[in-house]
Structure formats: C-alpha cells, structure tokens
Amino acid sequence: MSNARRKRRSGEDFDIIIGLLGFWAAVLFIVTVLIEFTQGPAEALGPALILLGLVLALWGMVRLRRTLPARTTSRDRDR
C-alpha cells in the first residue's frame, strides 16, 4: 500500500471517528440540557463534564484531520 493511499485511508478513518464523536456529543448535549432543566445543576455536572471531554476530543480530531488529504468520493477507485 502506497503512502498516499495509506494517508487517504487514515483520513477516511478520522472522518468516521469524528462523526461518531459528533453524534454522541449531540446526544449528550440534549441529555445534559434535559437534566439541567428537570433535575437541577448539581445532577447535570457529570454529563456536562463528559460532554466537555467529548467536545475537546472532537476538536482535537478535527485539528488532526486537517493535516491529512481530502476525502475521496469512492473507495472503488483505489481497487
């Protein structure tokens, strides 16, 4: 496998991880807001801290992703 193809594949893997982190960050944001309004700020602290960790991880992954090549339209082209 060539270095360019390996970097492209790595970039696509980063896209998948970023998508998963983004999805769970959105879900946890909704959960945190619901807990904040229904139970109070003390109970929402745990989910809010986990959300902070997810957002920081997402930010770091996006910064790392910028150094890799752009995503291709299809993997079939490489075969």
C-alpha positions as CSV (number, residue, x, y, z in Angstrom):
1,M,0.0,0.0,0.0
2,S,1.5,3.4,-1.0
3,N,2.0,6.1,1.5
4,A,-0.6,8.4,-0.2
5,R,-3.2,5.7,-0.2
6,R,-2.5,5.0,3.5
7,K,-2.9,8.7,4.3
8,R,-6.1,8.9,2.4
9,R,-7.4,5.8,4.2
10,S,-6.3,7.3,7.5
11,G,-8.2,10.5,6.7
12,E,-11.4,8.5,6.0
13,D,-11.0,6.7,9.3
14,F,-10.7,10.0,11.0
15,D,-13.9,11.1,9.3
16,I,-15.7,8.1,10.8
17,I,-14.4,8.8,14.3
18,I,-15.3,12.5,14.0
19,G,-18.8,11.5,13.0
20,L,-19.2,9.2,16.0
21,L,-17.8,11.7,18.4
22,G,-20.1,14.4,17.0
23,F,-23.2,12.2,17.2
24,W,-22.5,11.3,20.8
25,A,-21.7,14.9,21.7
26,A,-25.1,16.0,20.3
27,V,-26.9,13.2,22.2
28,L,-25.1,14.1,25.4
29,F,-25.8,17.8,24.9
30,I,-29.5,17.1,24.7
31,V,-29.3,14.8,27.8
32,T,-27.4,17.5,29.8
33,V,-29.9,20.2,28.9
34,L,-32.8,18.0,29.9
35,I,-31.2,17.1,33.2
36,E,-30.3,20.7,33.8
37,F,-34.0,21.8,33.4
38,T,-35.7,18.8,35.1
39,Q,-33.4,17.9,38.0
40,G,-31.1,20.8,38.6
41,P,-27.5,21.9,38.0
42,A,-25.9,19.5,40.6
43,E,-27.2,16.4,38.8
44,A,-26.1,17.7,35.4
45,L,-22.5,18.2,36.4
46,G,-21.4,14.6,35.5
47,P,-22.9,14.6,32.0
48,A,-21.6,18.2,31.4
49,L,-18.0,17.2,32.2
50,I,-18.3,14.1,29.9
51,L,-19.7,16.4,27.2
52,L,-16.7,18.7,27.7
53,G,-14.3,15.8,27.3
54,L,-16.1,14.8,24.1
55,V,-16.1,18.3,22.6
56,L,-12.3,18.6,23.4
57,A,-11.7,15.2,21.8
58,L,-13.8,16.2,18.7
59,W,-11.9,19.5,18.4
60,G,-8.5,17.6,18.6
61,M,-9.6,15.1,16.0
62,V,-10.7,17.9,13.6
63,R,-7.4,19.6,14.0
64,L,-5.5,16.4,13.3
65,R,-7.8,15.7,10.3
66,R,-6.8,18.9,8.6
67,T,-3.3,17.6,8.1
68,L,-4.5,14.6,6.1
69,P,-5.7,14.6,2.4
70,A,-9.3,15.4,1.5
71,R,-11.8,12.6,1.4
72,T,-12.3,10.8,-1.9
73,T,-15.7,10.2,-3.4
74,S,-15.3,6.5,-3.6
75,R,-13.0,3.7,-2.4
76,D,-13.7,1.7,-5.5
77,R,-11.4,3.9,-7.5
78,D,-8.4,2.6,-5.5
79,R,-9.1,-1.1,-6.2
